[in-house]
Amino acid sequence: MEYSIDQFWRSRFAPVRMQSPSATLLGWHAAPSHSSAFVEAALSLRADFNDLTQSVWLVAAPGAVGKSTLAKEICAATNAVYLDLAAATTVAGNYLVGGLVKAGLWSAWQAGQSTLLVDALDEARLRVTQSSFEDFLADVANVAGTRGVPIVLLGRVGIIEEAWSILNEKSGLKPPIFDIELFQPARAKEFVTAAIDRLAKAVDLTSGKHSYPHLEGVLVAHRPVYERAAESLVDHLTAETSADGRQFAGYAPVLEAVATVIASEPNPAKIDDAIESIFKGQVLSRVTSEVMLRESGKLFNQLAATVSDVNSAGLYEAPEQLARLASLVFDTSAPGLPDDLPQHAIAPYEKAVQSLLPQHPFLDSKTQKPAGAVFGACILAAALTGGDADLARAAQRFASGGHNTPNPFLLTFYKQALSEQNEIPAEHVGLLYASLEAAAGAGETVRLNAEGEGSLAIEMLLLRPGEKDEIYEFVTVAGSELRFGRRIGGITIDADEIDVEFGDGGQLELVAPVAVKARNLVLNCSELVVKPDHSGQGDQLVYLEAAQAVADPGLRPPTVRHGVKLQVAWPESKVYPWNPFASTGGEDPDPRMADAQRALRRLCISFRSHSKGRLARYKGKVEHFRMTKGNLGVALRERLVADNVLSLKGAMYFLEPDILGAQVGISFHDLKLKHYSPQSRAYLQSVLDVLGQ
């Protein structure tokens, strides 16, 4: 059944007549006016809470879905009275009876010609004790009586379910519960277009001027441009958040933010450029900011009702909200209060925060965990990059937990949280790389390169066939260690002064290609499985090298799947359980030749399969001192270019494996395994001779 205003609410409220209250009461509004920009959200009736003969009905929704807007529109269409408990006086027993009498509505109420849609049940709960709230609900049940027209209460999911329990236990009622559905893509586009129209008429109350003075005029001449922009942004947002089943794209404030982004561009000719500039995650940042701004305003309105002379600046702003959400989700101590909060406002402020926080739109009200992957990424990134070390560690433990799947949006929010900075703890690299892997689609390849001494240069790549690669670059804090989870693939680490840890204590999967050179390699696992990548082609090798390796003494020999090769090299690699996989390669005893072999290997194995199907690496990376490490590395690169092993085209160097074998006398595979042939030694000696070494 469709529970729309036209198909359902008008007929159910048909006996209700327009009322004119004889007294003005805070929060009471007789038949609010209809908004021309309204786009109706769908309602569903819960299967086990569907008795429409009850005298009290409940409407639930997550935060930021548009309950208030829907309630006002139902009232506008049916003549019901809208009661906003966020603006009304404190509720208690006899609140509704007294209000109806004072407003002169009691006679119409008794005749079944008036009813109430009571909004903001959660906000009302903030300001009263539990007993007062229960008294209020008892009053609701008493006033509702057995009339044919029900009272409707609206609130966030948690408070509605609490209200149902109280009404059932205390008053014997079994109210039906409607859930407001999130906007699906077609309705979301309609919502954005309507919001743009509304913004075109919006007036700044302070200045009396239009908030977007350009918009009304250009909409007349260029409406199709704005409609296409709305469609493009909604489609993009829907695609990016598809892991959440389009949930994030269905939030009204999210769509409001999308409309704001479009409306903010004064030149219609630049709309497409503006839309393009906010793709690749920036939309997510903007929309989450809009949701938090809304929550901040809600808290201040509540605080201002009980505490005077409080400036809203600095109160419950995004950093504080995210820190408090993180402390709740990760079970740590709460952050400090805002610095400029007057002493007389501290207790009311903290009470309001603690009441609002569990119902925050970023949270699932039932579990107190993030309501979706996007909200979770926003919270997690803020905790990891914030100044609270304890909170950052708790966030890292949460994200690294084996029961938590990688969040595909973490890398986006993390990068944005850093702003212009790019130095990060090495411990975060694995989390961010797992996030990028989670975001990869069919046919896309993810790779990580880490190289350096002390601090590492980190390069993460998402390679898209036929499209521009995504590149993320960081530098790690000196002295920190690299940590990766239970599944690792596509990584190259050249860091013989850095510790590297793999695994979370359970099964560890290494998916080719993997090439690691570390100081200490910790294999934190009960079982090790080595696999080829999904293609089964190309470089199917896992090579682990370390000055020292640490593993569970009871670890059994690794399980190596068909089509991949495992080689390990460390002091005890020739004993159980590693002896079947111990590397037989090595460097020359002559230190000069060993340096040349290391330079050749370091340079060549850093190349990765490019989206165009060739081994490639960016020019700046190949020519950086971290790669060359002096004159020998430069001379070797120049020789390889002269012999067409390497070629420079635009911003990329390309490596030709066949020419590497023919000219240098070593394959890409053998180079990784340190299987140097006599021909390769002769080639490197010729480079040393030119340098006079």
PETALIN-V254718 format. One record per residue. N is the residue number from 1. RES is the residue in one letter. SS is DSSP state (H for helix, E for strand, C for the rest). Layout:
BEGIN
[[N | RES | SS] [N | RES | SS]]
END
This chain:
BEGIN
[[1 | M | C] [2 | E | C] [3 | Y | C] [4 | S | C] [5 | I | H] [6 | D | H] [7 | Q | H] [8 | F | H] [9 | W | H] [10 | R | H] [11 | S | H] [12 | R | H] [13 | F | C] [14 | A | C] [15 | P | C] [16 | V | C] [17 | R | C] [18 | M | C] [19 | Q | C] [20 | S | C] [21 | P | C] [22 | S | C] [23 | A | C] [24 | T | C] [25 | L | C] [26 | L | C] [27 | G | C] [28 | W | E] [29 | H | E] [30 | A | E] [31 | A | C] [32 | P | C] [33 | S | C] [34 | H | C] [35 | S | C] [36 | S | C] [37 | A | C] [38 | F | C] [39 | V | C] [40 | E | C] [41 | A | C] [42 | A | C] [43 | L | E] [44 | S | E] [45 | L | E] [46 | R | C] [47 | A | C] [48 | D | C] [49 | F | C] [50 | N | C] [51 | D | C] [52 | L | C] [53 | T | C] [54 | Q | C] [55 | S | C] [56 | V | E] [57 | W | E] [58 | L | E] [59 | V | E] [60 | A | E] [61 | A | E] [62 | P | C] [63 | G | C] [64 | A | C] [65 | V | C] [66 | G | C] [67 | K | H] [68 | S | H] [69 | T | H] [70 | L | H] [71 | A | H] [72 | K | H] [73 | E | H] [74 | I | H] [75 | C | H] [76 | A | H] [77 | A | H] [78 | T | H] [79 | N | C] [80 | A | C] [81 | V | E] [82 | Y | E] [83 | L | E] [84 | D | E] [85 | L | C] [86 | A | C] [87 | A | C] [88 | A | C] [89 | T | C] [90 | T | C] [91 | V | C] [92 | A | C] [93 | G | C] [94 | N | C] [95 | Y | H] [96 | L | H] [97 | V | H] [98 | G | H] [99 | G | H] [100 | L | H] [101 | V | H] [102 | K | H] [103 | A | C] [104 | G | C] [105 | L | C] [106 | W | H] [107 | S | H] [108 | A | H] [109 | W | H] [110 | Q | H] [111 | A | C] [112 | G | C] [113 | Q | C] [114 | S | C] [115 | T | C] [116 | L | E] [117 | L | E] [118 | V | E] [119 | D | E] [120 | A | C] [121 | L | H] [122 | D | H] [123 | E | H] [124 | A | H] [125 | R | H] [126 | L | H] [127 | R | C] [128 | V | C] [129 | T | C] [130 | Q | H] [131 | S | H] [132 | S | H] [133 | F | H] [134 | E | H] [135 | D | H] [136 | F | H] [137 | L | H] [138 | A | H] [139 | D | H] [140 | V | H] [141 | A | H] [142 | N | H] [143 | V | H] [144 | A | H] [145 | G | C] [146 | T | C] [147 | R | C] [148 | G | C] [149 | V | C] [150 | P | C] [151 | I | E] [152 | V | E] [153 | L | E] [154 | L | E] [155 | G | E] [156 | R | E] [157 | V | H] [158 | G | H] [159 | I | H] [160 | I | H] [161 | E | H] [162 | E | H] [163 | A | H] [164 | W | H] [165 | S | H] [166 | I | H] [167 | L | H] [168 | N | H] [169 | E | H] [170 | K | H] [171 | S | H] [172 | G | C] [173 | L | C] [174 | K | C] [175 | P | C] [176 | P | C] [177 | I | E] [178 | F | E] [179 | D | E] [180 | I | E] [181 | E | C] [182 | L | C] [183 | F | C] [184 | Q | C] [185 | P | H] [186 | A | H] [187 | R | H] [188 | A | H] [189 | K | H] [190 | E | H] [191 | F | H] [192 | V | H] [193 | T | H] [194 | A | H] [195 | A | H] [196 | I | H] [197 | D | H] [198 | R | H] [199 | L | H] [200 | A | H] [201 | K | H] [202 | A | C] [203 | V | E] [204 | D | C] [205 | L | C] [206 | T | C] [207 | S | C] [208 | G | C] [209 | K | C] [210 | H | E] [211 | S | C] [212 | Y | C] [213 | P | C] [214 | H | C] [215 | L | H] [216 | E | H] [217 | G | H] [218 | V | H] [219 | L | H] [220 | V | H] [221 | A | H] [222 | H | H] [223 | R | H] [224 | P | H] [225 | V | H] [226 | Y | H] [227 | E | H] [228 | R | H] [229 | A | H] [230 | A | H] [231 | E | H] [232 | S | H] [233 | L | H] [234 | V | H] [235 | D | H] [236 | H | H] [237 | L | H] [238 | T | H] [239 | A | H] [240 | E | H] [241 | T | C] [242 | S | H] [243 | A | H] [244 | D | H] [245 | G | C] [246 | R | C] [247 | Q | C] [248 | F | H] [249 | A | H] [250 | G | H] [251 | Y | C] [252 | A | H] [253 | P | H] [254 | V | H] [255 | L | H] [256 | E | H] [257 | A | H] [258 | V | H] [259 | A | H] [260 | T | H] [261 | V | H] [262 | I | H] [263 | A | H] [264 | S | C] [265 | E | C] [266 | P | C] [267 | N | C] [268 | P | H] [269 | A | H] [270 | K | H] [271 | I | H] [272 | D | H] [273 | D | H] [274 | A | H] [275 | I | H] [276 | E | H] [277 | S | H] [278 | I | C] [279 | F | C] [280 | K | C] [281 | G | C] [282 | Q | H] [283 | V | H] [284 | L | H] [285 | S | H] [286 | R | H] [287 | V | H] [288 | T | H] [289 | S | H] [290 | E | H] [291 | V | H] [292 | M | H] [293 | L | H] [294 | R | H] [295 | E | H] [296 | S | H] [297 | G | H] [298 | K | H] [299 | L | H] [300 | F | H] [301 | N | H] [302 | Q | H] [303 | L | H] [304 | A | H] [305 | A | C] [306 | T | C] [307 | V | C] [308 | S | C] [309 | D | C] [310 | V | C] [311 | N | C] [312 | S | C] [313 | A | C] [314 | G | C] [315 | L | C] [316 | Y | C] [317 | E | C] [318 | A | H] [319 | P | H] [320 | E | H] [321 | Q | H] [322 | L | H] [323 | A | H] [324 | R | H] [325 | L | H] [326 | A | H] [327 | S | H] [328 | L | H] [329 | V | H] [330 | F | C] [331 | D | C] [332 | T | C] [333 | S | C] [334 | A | C] [335 | P | C] [336 | G | C] [337 | L | C] [338 | P | C] [339 | D | C] [340 | D | C] [341 | L | C] [342 | P | C] [343 | Q | H] [344 | H | H] [345 | A | H] [346 | I | H] [347 | A | H] [348 | P | H] [349 | Y | H] [350 | E | H] [351 | K | H] [352 | A | H] [353 | V | H] [354 | Q | H] [355 | S | H] [356 | L | H] [357 | L | H] [358 | P | C] [359 | Q | C] [360 | H | C] [361 | P | C] [362 | F | C] [363 | L | E] [364 | D | C] [365 | S | C] [366 | K | C] [367 | T | C] [368 | Q | C] [369 | K | C] [370 | P | E] [371 | A | C] [372 | G | C] [373 | A | H] [374 | V | H] [375 | F | H] [376 | G | H] [377 | A | H] [378 | C | H] [379 | I | H] [380 | L | H] [381 | A | H] [382 | A | H] [383 | A | H] [384 | L | H] [385 | T | H] [386 | G | C] [387 | G | C] [388 | D | C] [389 | A | H] [390 | D | H] [391 | L | H] [392 | A | H] [393 | R | H] [394 | A | H] [395 | A | H] [396 | Q | H] [397 | R | H] [398 | F | H] [399 | A | H] [400 | S | H] [401 | G | C] [402 | G | C] [403 | H | C] [404 | N | C] [405 | T | C] [406 | P | C] [407 | N | C] [408 | P | C] [409 | F | C] [410 | L | H] [411 | L | H] [412 | T | H] [413 | F | H] [414 | Y | H] [415 | K | H] [416 | Q | H] [417 | A | H] [418 | L | H] [419 | S | C] [420 | E | C] [421 | Q | C] [422 | N | C] [423 | E | E] [424 | I | E] [425 | P | C] [426 | A | H] [427 | E | H] [428 | H | H] [429 | V | H] [430 | G | H] [431 | L | H] [432 | L | H] [433 | Y | H] [434 | A | H] [435 | S | H] [436 | L | H] [437 | E | H] [438 | A | H] [439 | A | H] [440 | A | C] [441 | G | C] [442 | A | C] [443 | G | C] [444 | E | C] [445 | T | E] [446 | V | E] [447 | R | E] [448 | L | E] [449 | N | E] [450 | A | E] [451 | E | E] [452 | G | E] [453 | E | C] [454 | G | C] [455 | S | C] [456 | L | E] [457 | A | E] [458 | I | E] [459 | E | E] [460 | M | E] [461 | L | E] [462 | L | E] [463 | L | E] [464 | R | C] [465 | P | C] [466 | G | C] [467 | E | C] [468 | K | C] [469 | D | C] [470 | E | E] [471 | I | E] [472 | Y | E] [473 | E | E] [474 | F | E] [475 | V | E] [476 | T | E] [477 | V | C] [478 | A | C] [479 | G | C] [480 | S | C] [481 | E | C] [482 | L | E] [483 | R | E] [484 | F | E] [485 | G | C] [486 | R | C] [487 | R | E] [488 | I | E] [489 | G | E] [490 | G | E] [491 | I | E] [492 | T | E] [493 | I | E] [494 | D | E] [495 | A | E] [496 | D | C] [497 | E | C] [498 | I | C] [499 | D | C] [500 | V | E] [501 | E | E] [502 | F | E] [503 | G | C] [504 | D | C] [505 | G | C] [506 | G | C] [507 | Q | E] [508 | L | E] [509 | E | E] [510 | L | E] [511 | V | E] [512 | A | E] [513 | P | E] [514 | V | E] [515 | A | E] [516 | V | E] [517 | K | E] [518 | A | E] [519 | R | E] [520 | N | E] [521 | L | E] [522 | V | E] [523 | L | E] [524 | N | C] [525 | C | C] [526 | S | C] [527 | E | E] [528 | L | E] [529 | V | E] [530 | V | E] [531 | K | E] [532 | P | C] [533 | D | C] [534 | H | C] [535 | S | C] [536 | G | C] [537 | Q | C] [538 | G | C] [539 | D | C] [540 | Q | C] [541 | L | E] [542 | V | E] [543 | Y | E] [544 | L | E] [545 | E | E] [546 | A | E] [547 | A | E] [548 | Q | E] [549 | A | E] [550 | V | E] [551 | A | E] [552 | D | C] [553 | P | C] [554 | G | C] [555 | L | C] [556 | R | C] [557 | P | C] [558 | P | C] [559 | T | E] [560 | V | E] [561 | R | C] [562 | H | C] [563 | G | C] [564 | V | C] [565 | K | E] [566 | L | E] [567 | Q | E] [568 | V | E] [569 | A | E] [570 | W | C] [571 | P | C] [572 | E | C] [573 | S | C] [574 | K | C] [575 | V | C] [576 | Y | C] [577 | P | C] [578 | W | C] [579 | N | H] [580 | P | H] [581 | F | H] [582 | A | E] [583 | S | C] [584 | T | C] [585 | G | C] [586 | G | C] [587 | E | C] [588 | D | C] [589 | P | C] [590 | D | C] [591 | P | H] [592 | R | H] [593 | M | H] [594 | A | H] [595 | D | H] [596 | A | H] [597 | Q | H] [598 | R | H] [599 | A | H] [600 | L | H] [601 | R | H] [602 | R | H] [603 | L | H] [604 | C | H] [605 | I | C] [606 | S | C] [607 | F | C] [608 | R | E] [609 | S | E] [610 | H | C] [611 | S | C] [612 | K | C] [613 | G | C] [614 | R | C] [615 | L | E] [616 | A | E] [617 | R | E] [618 | Y | E] [619 | K | H] [620 | G | H] [621 | K | H] [622 | V | H] [623 | E | C] [624 | H | C] [625 | F | H] [626 | R | H] [627 | M | H] [628 | T | H] [629 | K | C] [630 | G | C] [631 | N | H] [632 | L | H] [633 | G | H] [634 | V | H] [635 | A | H] [636 | L | H] [637 | R | H] [638 | E | H] [639 | R | H] [640 | L | H] [641 | V | H] [642 | A | H] [643 | D | C] [644 | N | C] [645 | V | C] [646 | L | E] [647 | S | E] [648 | L | E] [649 | K | E] [650 | G | C] [651 | A | C] [652 | M | E] [653 | Y | E] [654 | F | E] [655 | L | E] [656 | E | C] [657 | P | H] [658 | D | H] [659 | I | H] [660 | L | H] [661 | G | H] [662 | A | H] [663 | Q | H] [664 | V | H] [665 | G | C] [666 | I | C] [667 | S | C] [668 | F | H] [669 | H | H] [670 | D | H] [671 | L | H] [672 | K | H] [673 | L | H] [674 | K | C] [675 | H | C] [676 | Y | C] [677 | S | C] [678 | P | H] [679 | Q | H] [680 | S | H] [681 | R | H] [682 | A | H] [683 | Y | H] [684 | L | H] [685 | Q | H] [686 | S | H] [687 | V | H] [688 | L | H] [689 | D | H] [690 | V | H] [691 | L | H] [692 | G | C] [693 | Q | C]]
END
